[in-house]
Amino acid sequence: MLSTIRTRALLLLSTAIAVAAQTAEDYKVTTVPGVDGAIALNFSQYAGHIEITPESHGNLFFWSIQPDVETEKLIIWLNGGPGCSSMDGLFMGNGPYRVNRDLSLNVTSTGWQEHATMVFVDQPVGTGYSLVDDKGYAKNMVEVMDQFVTFIDKLFEVFPEYKEKEMYLAGESYAGTYVPYFASRMLELNRNGDKKYRLQGIAIGNGWISPQHQYDAYIDFAYEKGLVPEEHKPTIDVVHRNCKKLLQYSNTIKVDECEMVLEKIVDATIYEQDGSKYCINMYDSRLTSLVDDGCGMAWPVDIADVTNYMRTSEVMSAVHVEKFKGGWTECGSKVGSSLNGDKSISSYDLLPKILEEIPVLLFGGDQDLICNMLGINYLIGNMTWNGAKGFQDATALEWYVGDTQAGSFQQARNLSLVTVYEGSHMVSYDKPLETLDMMNRFMGVGDNKANGVPTRIVGGTTPPSTSPGNNDGSPSQESDWSQYYGMGTLALIVVICFAGVLGYCWYKSRKPAFQGYGPTGSHMDGGEGLGIIGLQKKRHAKLRIDDQDDTNELDELVIETPGTLFTAEGYSDDDRGHHQRAATAIAGNTIRKKHIPARFAIEDDDDNEVPNNTFTPPPMRDTHA
């Protein structure tokens, strides 16, 4: 009976939405509750529902931030979960607002809307303010993908100017699955017909992309940081080995048995103090949380204020969802439970094809556990794209915001990697200025400034090369050649040239063939397809994926050739700007390593199993927002 009443109510609401809201003016947000009336906003806002599945009364909710100054860029932002609202991004990430305890709003200067129109979307249906009846929840990524593409098509009907903008799909956490699926579909539609989507790139923060690599990275990350006491490691190792056996036969988005790896790690961090039990915060490994709060599930603390704000009648009326029943929820359990049986392949398998056409940015905070950057490095090192495996000779460059080293950049063949130092799972939450600069660089805007703060990419000096045939045209070499010409010794030149050819051929025969590091270029409108740095880079030793020596690490990385977008600056050992990292609540100080282990999986010493612990951690969202 209740289900029937709810379905009828949704039908009436869906019909009302479809009839009433057909133009941009119908979605206009004229007042934002909580904003000081004395503050003049430099952007317009639109919000509301767009119907996408009439048969199940499915509507997606969006909130658009459109700068008053005309821009060429459009960013579609998605949070994860699955089932977590993208209002997390709007109010706790890269949007223009922060919610105070009294439900007033601060207007930030670090939102991404300065150079782009931002559209925050609650998807799939049933997420946040989005609507659907009980039988209409998406059950797999194909359905989720179709919903999103339908939404984009209808959004462009309401805002035709958006269709002409250069579009970027961006998100964090489980959006590491969403975004590659959506991009793949859009690129496929472009290939099969008229140019429809001006998709220029995708950006994913601390993304759930490759389960097989993240499951390995859980145990490596936790052990490296000293989060797990020694007595718990045998139990965790057994669970991990069982997981690895299952992964030999699965490439799905997640493997239920492997989820136990993280649960056992969190279990091992529990301790009691003053009558309360605490555990590691899965989203920021420097912090601890109450076990009763789900080991990070109640983090950030702003969630409570955002929830209270979004549930006020004034806000609901302002964004045209006043008929929404039940109250806004940050993460909806029905969305996730409906996708539990999804056997879709992981988005890791989609990235190589995407990289053939558009740039991809993978970024994240180095303090996240649940979708940690070690796992992102693992997936890159094992992935083959645009003719080569891994980053090959691409070097990691130091990135400064002001006088502080914010992290590192690395790029090769249309793929860019940004590691944000001291960043959490929601890296825009605690590093908003840094992620603003990062996204501006990815889009090729901002003039190397973030909110007026100068930013720069810094590279090292290239040591003398001993590689055969690797002539870098240094002044000393040019001087030598001038002497030879002055002597008029043609025979000597011939001999040297012949020797050089032989040396070059020998060098090439030993070096794996791969395509250039320059971007492959966008297939849309002659776009250059530039990544963050736009540099071609080389170092001395390539990463050997098959090397199983645990002590083998990457050689120091250096720049050889500058590219077209950003110029690396010289620096000395005195101005590296390294800053002391915060101590973790459990393991004490951590050390940022300049090298990444060459191995991409835990080596199994034996298969002797140890009985599992009896403690069962509290239920956890798959990947948060």
N, C-alpha and C positions, 0 to 999 in steps of 0.2 A: 504493500500500500504506500509506504513512505517513498519507495523507489519510483512508483508511478507518479506520485505528486511531484517529486523532484524532476523527473523527466519532463513533465508537462510545464513546470516552471522554467526549465532550461529552454524548452521549445519556444515559449512566449518571449523569453529574454532574447534568444537568438534571433527570432523574427523581428523583434523591435530594433535590435542592433543593425540588422541587415537593411531595414527600411530607413532608419533615422540617420545613420552615419555613412554618407557616400562621398563627401567631399572633405578636403583638408580642413575647412572651417568647422566641420562637425567634430573634429578631433582637437580643436584649438584649446590649449590650457591657458586661461586668462589670468588665473591667480594660483599661486602655489602657497598653501597654508604653511605658516612658520617662517616665511622669508620676511625680513624686516622691510617694511614699505619704503624706507629711505634708500634701499639698495636698488640701483638701476641694473637690471640684468641685461647682458649684451647678447642674449640669445632668445629665440622663440621656442615654444614647446607644444607638442602635440601628443595625445595619448588616447587610448581606448582599445576596443576589441575589433578584430577583423575575422570574419567568419571564414573557415577553411574546410570544414567537414559538416555540411548541413545535415547529413543523415544521422550524425551523432551529436548534433548541436555543438560542434567544436569550434571555439573561437580562441585565437591567440591575442594576448594583451601586449601592447608595445608602449614605450615612452620615448619620444624623439626629442633630442636637444639640437636645435638648428641655429648656428651662430648667425648674428645679424650681418656680418661681413660674408660675402659670397665665397664659398670654398668649393674646390673640385673633388673633395674626398667624402666618402661615405663609409662609416664603420658600423657594422652590425655586431653588437656585443651579446654574447651568450654565457651565462653561468652554467654550472654543471649539475652534479647530483648523482644520478639523474633525478630531475624533479625539483631542482633548486632555482628560485626566482632570480632573474637577471637584475632585479632591483637591488640585489646585493652589490652588483657592480655600480649601479647608479648612486647608491648612498654610502657604500663602504669601499669603493674602488676608484674607477677612473671617471666617475660622473662628477657633476658640479656641486654636489651637496654632501653634508654630514649632519646627522641628526643629534641634537643635544638631549639631555635627560628631560628637559621641560618640553620637548617636542618642537622646539624652534629649530631652524635650519641655519647652518653656516654655509656660505657660498665659498667654495674653494677656488683657488687659482691654478689647480693642477689637473683639472679635468681634461679629457682629450678633445674637447669640442672647439678648441681655439682654431684648429686647422681642418676640422672635419665635422660633418653632421653625424651625431651619434644616435643610433637606434638600439635601445635595450629591449630585448624580446623575452617574454615568459613563454618558454616552450620546453617540451612538447605540450599538447593540450592537457589541462589539469594542473599545470605548474603555476604557482603564484596566483595572479588574477585571471589566468586563462581558464576557459570553461570547457566542459565536456560531460556527457552523461556517463553513467556507470559502465556501460559496455563499449565506450568509445575510446578508451585509453590505448595508446600505441603499444604494440606487442613486440616490435623489432625495429631495427634501424632503418629498414626500407620504409616503413610507415612513418617514422619520425622524419625522415628525409623528404618524403612526399609532402608532409604537412608543411615543412619549412619552405620548400620551393613554392608551394601554393601561396603561402603567406607573402613571400617576396613579390610574386607576380601581382597580388592584390594590393600590396603596399605601393607598388609602382603605379597602379591605376589611380590610387588616391593622391599620390605625390609623384606625378610624372617627371618632375625635375630630378628626383632621386635616381631615376633610371639612367640619366646622362652623367652621373657622377662616377668617379673611379671607386669601385667598391672593394672593401676589405672585410673579410669575415674574421672575427676575433673572439676569443673566449678563454676560459681557464678550467682546469680540472677535467671533469667528464666532457667538457667541450672539446677536449683532445680527441674524443670519438666523434662528437657531432660535426665539428668543423670540416675535417677531411671528407666525411660522407657528403656533406652539403656541397663542398667545393667540387668534388668529383662529379656530382650530378649536374651542376651548373656548367662545368667544362664540357661534359658529354653533350649537353643540349646545345652548347655553342658549336661543337664540332659537327653535329648532325643537322644543323639548320642555320638560320640567320643569326647574326651576332645579337645576343639577347642580354647577356649579363657582362658588364664591364668589370669583371673580377680581376683585380690587380695583385692580390696576395692574401695569405692567411697568416694569422698570428695566434699562437697557443701558449698559454702560461701554465707551468706545472701540470702538464696535460696527461690524462690517462689515454695513452696512445698504444703502447706495446706492453701488454700484460706480462709476456714471457720475460721481458727485461726488467720490468718494475718488480716482479716477484723476487728476482735475484737481487735487485738493488735494495730491497727492504733489509735483508740480512747483512749485506755489505755495509750499508749506511749505518745501521744500528751498531754493528760491531766496531766499525772504524771510529765512531763517536764515543764509544764506551758506554752506550746506553743500557746494555744488557749485562747483568752480573754473570760471572763465569758458570755458576751452577745451573743456570737456565739454558745455556747454549746447546747442550746435547739434545734436549727436547726440541728446541727450535730447529736444530739441524735435521732431525728426523722428519719433521713436518715439511721442511724445505725440500729434502730429497724426494719425498713422496710427491710433492708438487711438481718437481722437475720431471719425474717419470710421466706424469699426466700430460705435461706440456709437450711431450714428444708427439702426442696424437691430437693436439688441439691448438687452434689459432683463433679461438673465439675472443670476444671482448673481455670476458672474465672466466675464471675457473673456480667454482665454489670451494673446492678443497684447498686451493692455493690462497684463498682469502684468510685461511687460518695462520698463514705465516705472519701477517701483520698482527693478528689477534694475539698470537703467542708472544710476539715482541712487546706489545703493549702490556700484556699480562706480567711479563718479567720486570717491568719498570714500577710496578705497584709497591708502595710503601705506606706505612701508617705513621701519622704524626698528630698528637693531641686529639686522639680519638677519631680522626678522619683519615680516609684512604685517598691517596693521590697517585696519579700516573702521568706519564708523558703526554704532552699535547701533540697529537698526530700532525697538526697543521703548522706547528712551530716547535721544533725539537728543543729550543732553549727554555720552554715553559713547561710547567706542570699544571694539571687540572684535577679537580675532584673526580673520583671514579663515578660518583653519582651524576656528574655532568657529562659523562660519556667520553672522558679523555680528550677533550677538545671540541666536543659537539656544541657546547655553549659559547664557543669562541668564534669571532671577536665579541667583546662585551657589548658592542654596539647593536648586536642582533636584537636584544630586547627592546631597545629604543626604536629601532627601525620597524619592528613588528607593531609596536603600539602606535607609531605614526601612521603606518600604512592602513591600520584598521579604523582610523577616525573617519567619521562621516564626511568631514570637510575635505579630506584628501580624496576619498572615494568619489565624491561629487566633482571635484576639480579635474579628475582624470577620467570621468565619464564611466565609472563602474558602480554607481550608487545602487544599482539593483543586484550587485553581486552578493551572494549569501554565503555565510560561513566564516568570513574573515580571512584576510590575507595570511598565508603561511609561507615561511621562508623556503621550506623543503617539504614537498608533498609525498607521503609514503606510497600512495596509490600509483603514482607514476613509476617509481622504482620497482615496486612489486609486480607491476604489469610487464616490465621489461626483464624480469628475473629469468625467464626461460628463453631469452633471445640468444640464438646461435649464430648471429652475424659475425663475420670475421672482424678482427681488430683493425683499426684505422691505420696501423703500421703498414699493412699491405697496400694501402691506397696512396701513401705519400710519394713513392717513386714516380708514378704517373703524373701526379699533380706537379711535381718538381720539374717535369719536362716542359710545363707551360707557364707557371707562375712562381714567384718567390714565396718561400715559407720561412716564417720566423718562429723558432721555439725558444721560449724564455722561462725563467723561473727564479724563485728565491732559494738560496742554498741551505736554508734551515728547515725546509719542508721535509717531512718524512713520508707522507702518504703518496705523493707523486713526486718523488725526489729527483734532483738533477743528476744524480749518479745514474739512475735508470734512463734518463734522457740521453746521457752520454753513451750508455750501452747500446741503445737502439740506433743511434747515429753511427757508431762504430761498426755495427753489424749490417747496416743497410747499404744496398747498392743503388745508386741513382746517377743518372746522366753520365754513365760510362765508367764509374769507379766506385769503390767501396769506402765508406767512411769519409772523414775529412782529408785523408791523404796528407798533403803537404801544407794544408791551411793552418796558419798560426793563430793562436789566441792573443788578442790585443787588449791592452789595458784601457779601461773606459773611466773617464773622470767627469764628475758633475761638480762644478766649482773646483775646489782644491782637494776633494775627497775622491778616492778611487771607489767608484760605484759598483764595478764588476768587470766583466770581460766580454769581448765580442769575438766571434769566430764565424767564418763564412767560406763556403765552397759550393760552386755549381748550383746556385739558386737557393741554397739552404743557409740560414743564419741562426746561430746559437748565442743567446745572451744569458749569462749567469749574473744574477743580482746578488751582491754580497749582503749578508744580514737580512735577507728577505725571507718571508714566510710563504705558505701555500697561497695566500691571497696577497701577492707581492705588491699590487697597487695600493693595498690598504696601508702597509707600513713603509713603502717606498714610492709614494706617488710622483715625486719630482723626477726620480730616476726612470720610472716607466713612461712618463710623459716624453722625456727626451728619447727614450728607446723607440717609442712608436712614431715620433716625428721623424727620426732617422730612417725608419723602415719605409715611411711614406715619402721621404725625400723633401721634407719641409722643416721649418724651424730655425734655419740659419745657425745651427750649432749653439742654440740657446734654449733653455727650458725655463719658462716663467721668468725670463730675464737673466738667468744664471748661465754663464758660459760653460759649455761642455766640450769635451774633446776625446778623440781616440788617440792613444799613444802607442807607438811601436818601438821595437828595439833596433840596435845597430846590427848590421849583418857582419859576422866574423868572416875572415878569409875562407873562401871555399876551396875544398880539396877534391870536389867531385869532378870526374873527367868530363870535359865538354861543357862545364857550367861556367861560362864566361859572363860576368856581370858588368863588364864595361867600366871598371873602376878607372880613375885617373892614372894610377900607376901603370895599368895595362895599356892605356892609350899612349902613355909616354914611351913605353917599350916599343910599341908599333911604330911610333914616329921615328925612333932611332933606326929601325930596320929600313924604313922607307928612305931615310936620309942617306944610308949607306948604299942604296941602290942594289942591294943584294937580292936579286930576283930569285935566285936558286934557293936561298934561305927561306924566302916567303913560301915558295912552292913546297919545300920540305915541311915547314911548319903547318901549312894548310892541310897537307896530306896526313900528317900526324893527328891534326885536330879532327879531321873527318873520321879517321880510324877510332880515335878516342870517343868521339860522339856516338859512333855506331855501337861501340862496346857498351857505353853508358846506357843507350836506349834499349839494348838487348837485355840489360839487367833490370831495367825500371819498368814496372807495370804500366801499360798504356791507359791513359784516361783523357777525358776531354778537358778543355780549359776551365779555369775557375770562374771565368766571367759569366755573368748571368745569361741564361739562354734567351731571355727576352719574352715579354708577354705576347700572347697570341692576339690580344685585343688592341686595336687601334695603334699598332706599332709601338706599344709600350716598351720601355727599356728593361723592365723586369729587374730593377736594381734591388739588391738586398740592403741590409743595414750599412755595411761598410763600403761595399762596392770596390773591394780590393782583390787583386790576385796575389796570393801569398805562397811562400814556400818555407819549409824548414829542412833540416838535414836528414832526419830518419823518419820514414813513414811508419804509421801504426801497424803493427803486425797482429791482426785479429786472432790468428791461430796460435799466438805465443802463449803458452800456459805457465810461463815463469812468473810467479806472483811478485817478484821483485823488479820485474822489467817495467820501466816507466817511460813516458814520452820524453824525448830530448827537449831541451829548451827551444822555444819557438821564436822565430824572427821574421821580420818583413823583408821581402826582396824587391817587390815591384808595387808601387802605388797604383790605385785604380782611378776611377773617374768621379766618385762622389765625395769621399772623405779622404783627406790627406793625413797620414800618420805623422806625428811630430816626434822629433828626437828627444831623448831624455837621458838623464844620468842616474846613477844609482842613488843619488841623494834626493830625487824628487819623485820617487815611486808613489808616495802617498799612502802606503799600507796603513790601515788602522787596526787597532786591537779589537778582536772579535769578542762579543759578549760571552760570558760563561754560561753554560747550560745549567739548568736547575738540578740535573741528575749527575752529569758526567764531568762537571768542571769545565775548564777552558778547552776549546776546540781549536784546531789549527787548519787554516786554509791551505791546501796543498796546491802547488803549481803544476803538479803532474797528475795524470789520471792513470790508474792501473790499466795495463794493456789487456788483462783478462776480463772476460765479459760474463763469467759465471763462477759460482762457487765450485771449487774442486772437491769432490767427494772422497774422503779418506777411507770410509768404510760404510757398509750398509747396516751396521748393527743398530737396531731400533731401541729407543728409550721410551718408557711409558709416558704418555701425555700427562700434563698437569691437570688437576681436577678443576681449577678455577676457570670459570667462563666469563670473559669480559662482557661488558654491556653491549647491546646492539650498536653497530656503527653504520653510518652512511658509507656508501662505497667510496666516494671521493670528495665529498663536501661540495662547496660551491665553486 
